[in-house]
Every structure is written in structure tokens, then in C-alpha cells.
Amino acid sequence: MESIFQKTNETYIDSFRLVLGFSVFVILSSLMLPLLSSYINGGAGLVRYSSLFFDMTLEQAVVFVFIGLLSTLFLSIFITAIVSIVKLKETADEVLFEKVVDLFPKYVARVFLLLLLMMVLTVVIGSIFDFLSLPTYLSQILFLVMFLPFMFAPQVVVLEHLRTLPAITDAINFITIAPKATMELLALGTISLFALTFIEVILSSIFLYEHKLISIILLSVLVLPYLIMYATQLYIRRYPLAKT
């Protein structure tokens, strides 16, 4: 039986050209967010949650909503594409290929709603913690717990053809029956992000601004697609036939 790392490596290498093409959506999404933060917060790198409700003008609010939705849409297209690549590679079914292509816009819409829901929950919870001056570490713990179902929900949407809320329910069920898979993905994601941060720190001593762009490219072309493929393989392994 091939390990999940072997399957993921094989899929990533075989699909690299497609990954490279779709990575444009993540690069665009990643570039939009710092520009948005700078626009709203007068040059600051990050936006306080409370600023989203109390410090923005109407014009800023409109720009924030528009850029936020566009960035989320780009990310949804990318995530759906990567999960679909794994699905098609595992089946090699021409009929399924046509079906996935036909349903792709619907999958994107459902993943978009997933990300939008997560974004809204993050903003609302973060704003409440800011307003009440609660400890930051408590909000981080809450965000982590809230984020867990979303780790596999896009996979459920594409692989199981489920709508947004049923996909979240199924993802919660998966992380409860497969906690090892959840911990594997969290560990891999943490290690990947630490490695990416380390590379960015090293590059910052060489470049003035270019290191940020290099970091975004590495995230878009390598880290994020690999993690999505790995998560998809973990989810597929819930079925006995996928383990043989």
C-alpha cells in the first residue's frame, strides 16, 4: 500500500502544470489582503477586528466587502481545482471527468460559501474579543477549534457532492472518527508554515521587499496545493477500497 505522502507526491508532480496555472488565483488572493489592510488601517499591516465595525467609512466598507469577496472567490476556485485534480487522478474516469467539469462552478460556489462562513465567524468572534478586551490566546484557541471542520469540508463538497452545511456536518463526523488524520494534517501544516516563515526570514536579510513575493509564490505553488492534496488523500482513505 502506498503511503499518503507517496500518493500526494505522485499527484503533485504529475499535476504540477495544472497546479502552477491555478496558483495564479492564490497569488492574486494573497496580494489583495495586505493592500486591503493597508487601505483600511492607514498603512498598518493588519486590521483590528473592531476596526471593521467602528473605524471604517462607508467607502472603505464597500471596498473591504468587494475585495474580500473577490479574494475569497479566487481562493475557492483554487481549492476546488486542487481537490478535483486528486479526485480525477484517483478515478481516471472520462465520464466522471465530464461530470466534474460540469459541476465545477457549483463546487466553487459551495466552497466559496464555506470560506465566507469561516471568514464571517472569524470577524464576529474576533470583534467580540476585541470589544470585551479578552485574552488573545482564548480567541486563538477558539479559532483553531472552529477551523477544524473546514480542514476537510472542501473535500467533502467535491468528493461527496454535498451542499455547504451538510459538508460541514460530514467533516465534523470525519474528524471525530479519524482524529489521527486531523492531527497529521495539523502537524504537516504547522511544519510547512514554520518552514515558510523561516525561509522568509532568511530572504528578508537579502531582499528589501522581494522576500514577501517569494513567500507568496512558495505558498501558492507548493505549500497550499500540497496540503490540500494531502488532506484529500487523508479523506479518501476513509473508504476501505482506497487503502488497497
C-alpha positions as CSV (number, residue, x, y, z in Angstrom):
1,M,0.0,0.0,0.0
2,E,1.4,3.4,-1.0
3,S,1.7,5.9,1.9
4,I,-0.3,9.1,1.8
5,F,3.0,11.0,1.3
6,Q,3.8,8.9,-1.8
7,K,0.3,9.3,-3.2
8,T,0.5,13.1,-2.6
9,N,4.0,13.4,-4.1
10,E,2.9,11.5,-7.1
11,T,-0.2,13.6,-7.7
12,Y,1.6,16.8,-7.1
13,I,4.4,16.0,-9.6
14,D,2.0,14.6,-12.2
15,S,-0.3,17.7,-11.9
16,F,2.4,20.4,-11.4
17,R,1.4,22.3,-14.6
18,L,-2.2,22.4,-13.5
19,V,-1.2,23.5,-10.0
20,L,1.1,26.2,-11.5
21,G,-1.8,27.5,-13.6
22,F,-4.4,27.6,-10.8
23,S,-1.8,29.1,-8.3
24,V,-2.4,32.4,-10.0
25,F,-5.7,32.6,-8.1
26,V,-3.9,32.2,-4.8
27,I,-1.3,34.7,-5.7
28,L,-3.9,37.3,-6.6
29,S,-5.9,36.5,-3.4
30,S,-2.7,36.8,-1.2
31,L,-1.7,40.1,-2.8
32,M,-5.2,41.6,-2.3
33,L,-5.3,41.1,1.5
34,P,-2.3,43.2,2.5
35,L,-3.4,46.0,0.2
36,L,-6.8,45.9,1.7
37,S,-5.4,46.1,5.3
38,S,-3.1,49.0,4.4
39,Y,-6.0,50.9,2.7
40,I,-8.3,50.5,5.7
41,N,-5.8,50.9,8.5
42,G,-3.8,53.7,7.0
43,G,-0.7,51.6,6.2
44,A,-0.9,49.1,9.0
45,G,-0.1,45.6,8.2
46,L,-3.1,44.1,10.0
47,V,-6.6,45.2,10.6
48,R,-8.0,45.0,14.1
49,Y,-11.3,43.2,14.2
50,S,-13.0,46.1,15.9
51,S,-11.9,48.4,13.1
52,L,-14.1,46.5,10.7
53,F,-17.2,47.7,12.6
54,F,-16.3,51.0,14.2
55,D,-13.4,52.7,12.3
56,M,-14.3,52.2,8.6
57,T,-16.1,54.8,6.4
58,L,-18.8,53.7,4.1
59,E,-16.4,53.8,1.1
60,Q,-13.9,51.7,3.0
61,A,-16.6,49.2,3.9
62,V,-17.7,48.8,0.3
63,V,-14.0,48.3,-0.8
64,F,-13.5,45.8,2.0
65,V,-16.5,43.7,1.1
66,F,-15.7,43.7,-2.6
67,I,-12.0,42.8,-2.2
68,G,-12.8,40.3,0.5
69,L,-15.4,38.5,-1.6
70,L,-13.2,38.6,-4.7
71,S,-10.2,37.2,-2.8
72,T,-12.4,34.5,-1.3
73,L,-13.7,33.6,-4.8
74,F,-10.2,33.2,-6.1
75,L,-9.2,31.0,-3.2
76,S,-12.4,28.9,-3.7
77,I,-11.5,28.3,-7.4
78,F,-8.0,27.2,-6.4
79,I,-9.1,24.8,-3.6
80,T,-11.9,23.3,-5.7
81,A,-9.5,22.8,-8.6
82,I,-6.9,21.0,-6.5
83,V,-9.4,18.7,-4.8
84,S,-10.9,17.9,-8.3
85,I,-7.4,17.1,-9.6
86,V,-6.9,14.5,-6.9
87,K,-10.4,13.1,-7.4
88,L,-9.9,12.7,-11.2
89,K,-6.4,11.2,-10.8
90,E,-7.7,8.6,-8.3
91,T,-10.6,7.5,-10.6
92,A,-9.2,8.1,-14.2
93,D,-12.8,8.0,-15.4
94,E,-13.6,10.0,-18.5
95,V,-17.3,10.1,-17.7
96,L,-16.5,11.4,-14.2
97,F,-14.2,14.0,-15.7
98,E,-17.0,15.4,-17.8
99,K,-19.3,15.4,-14.7
100,V,-16.7,17.2,-12.6
101,V,-16.2,19.8,-15.3
102,D,-19.9,20.4,-15.5
103,L,-20.3,20.6,-11.7
104,F,-17.1,22.7,-11.1
105,P,-19.0,26.1,-10.9
106,K,-21.4,24.5,-8.3
107,Y,-18.5,23.1,-6.3
108,V,-16.7,26.5,-6.4
109,A,-19.9,28.2,-5.1
110,R,-20.2,25.8,-2.2
111,V,-16.6,26.1,-1.2
112,F,-17.0,29.9,-1.5
113,L,-19.8,29.7,1.0
114,L,-17.7,27.6,3.3
115,L,-14.8,30.1,3.2
116,L,-17.3,33.0,3.6
117,L,-18.9,31.4,6.6
118,M,-15.5,30.9,8.2
119,M,-14.5,34.5,7.4
120,V,-17.7,35.9,8.9
121,L,-17.4,33.8,12.1
122,T,-13.7,34.9,12.5
123,V,-14.6,38.6,12.1
124,V,-17.6,38.4,14.5
125,I,-15.7,36.4,17.2
126,G,-12.6,38.5,16.8
127,S,-14.6,41.7,17.2
128,I,-16.3,40.4,20.3
129,F,-13.0,39.5,21.9
130,D,-11.6,42.9,20.9
131,F,-14.6,44.8,22.3
132,L,-14.5,42.9,25.6
133,S,-10.7,43.1,25.7
134,L,-10.5,39.3,26.3
135,P,-7.1,37.5,26.2
136,T,-5.9,36.9,22.6
137,Y,-4.9,33.3,23.3
138,L,-8.5,32.4,24.1
139,S,-9.6,33.7,20.7
140,Q,-6.8,31.7,19.0
141,I,-7.9,28.5,20.7
142,L,-11.5,29.2,19.7
143,F,-10.4,29.9,16.1
144,L,-8.4,26.6,16.0
145,V,-11.4,24.6,17.1
146,M,-13.7,26.4,14.7
147,F,-11.2,25.9,11.9
148,L,-11.0,22.1,12.3
149,P,-14.2,21.1,10.3
150,F,-13.1,23.5,7.5
151,M,-9.9,21.5,7.0
152,F,-11.9,18.7,5.3
153,A,-15.2,20.4,4.3
154,P,-14.0,21.4,0.7
155,Q,-13.0,17.7,0.2
156,V,-16.5,16.7,1.3
157,V,-18.1,19.1,-1.1
158,V,-16.2,17.8,-4.2
159,L,-15.9,14.1,-3.3
160,E,-19.4,13.6,-1.8
161,H,-21.3,16.2,-3.8
162,L,-22.7,17.7,-0.6
163,R,-24.0,21.2,0.0
164,T,-22.3,23.6,2.4
165,L,-23.9,22.8,5.7
166,P,-24.1,19.0,5.2
167,A,-20.4,19.1,4.1
168,I,-19.5,20.8,7.4
169,T,-21.5,18.2,9.3
170,D,-19.8,15.4,7.4
171,A,-16.4,17.0,8.0
172,I,-17.1,17.1,11.8
173,N,-18.0,13.5,11.7
174,F,-14.8,12.7,9.8
175,I,-12.5,14.5,12.3
176,T,-14.2,12.7,15.2
177,I,-13.8,9.2,13.7
178,A,-10.3,9.9,12.3
179,P,-8.5,12.1,14.8
180,K,-5.2,10.8,13.7
181,A,-5.8,12.1,10.2
182,T,-6.7,15.5,11.6
183,M,-3.5,15.6,13.8
184,E,-1.4,14.6,10.8
185,L,-2.7,17.4,8.7
186,L,-2.3,19.9,11.5
187,A,1.2,18.8,12.1
188,L,2.1,18.9,8.4
189,G,0.5,22.4,8.1
190,T,2.3,23.7,11.2
191,I,5.7,22.4,10.0
192,S,5.1,23.8,6.5
193,L,4.2,27.2,7.8
194,F,7.2,27.3,10.1
195,A,9.5,26.3,7.2
196,L,7.9,29.0,5.0
197,T,8.4,31.6,7.8
198,F,12.0,30.6,8.3
199,I,12.7,30.9,4.5
200,E,11.0,34.3,4.5
201,V,13.2,35.5,7.5
202,I,16.3,34.3,5.7
203,L,15.3,36.0,2.5
204,S,14.5,39.2,4.3
205,S,18.2,39.6,5.1
206,I,18.9,39.5,1.3
207,F,15.9,41.4,-0.2
208,L,14.1,44.5,0.9
209,Y,10.6,43.6,-0.4
210,E,11.0,40.8,-2.8
211,H,11.1,38.2,0.0
212,K,7.3,38.7,0.6
213,L,6.6,37.9,-3.0
214,I,8.8,34.9,-3.0
215,S,7.0,33.7,0.1
216,I,3.6,34.1,-1.5
217,I,4.7,32.2,-4.6
218,L,6.0,29.3,-2.5
219,L,2.7,29.3,-0.5
220,S,0.7,29.3,-3.8
221,V,2.7,26.8,-5.8
222,L,4.0,24.4,-3.2
223,V,2.7,24.7,0.4
224,L,-1.1,25.2,-0.1
225,P,-1.7,22.8,-3.0
226,Y,0.4,20.1,-1.3
227,L,-1.6,20.5,1.9
228,I,-4.9,20.4,0.1
229,M,-3.8,17.3,-1.8
230,Y,-2.7,15.6,1.4
231,A,-6.0,16.4,3.1
232,T,-7.8,15.0,0.1
233,Q,-5.8,11.8,0.3
234,L,-6.5,11.5,4.0
235,Y,-10.2,11.9,3.4
236,I,-10.2,9.3,0.6
237,R,-8.6,6.8,2.9
238,R,-11.8,6.7,5.0
239,Y,-13.1,4.3,2.4
240,P,-11.7,0.7,2.6
241,L,-11.1,0.4,-1.2
242,A,-8.8,3.4,-1.1
243,K,-6.5,1.7,1.3
244,T,-5.7,-1.2,-1.0
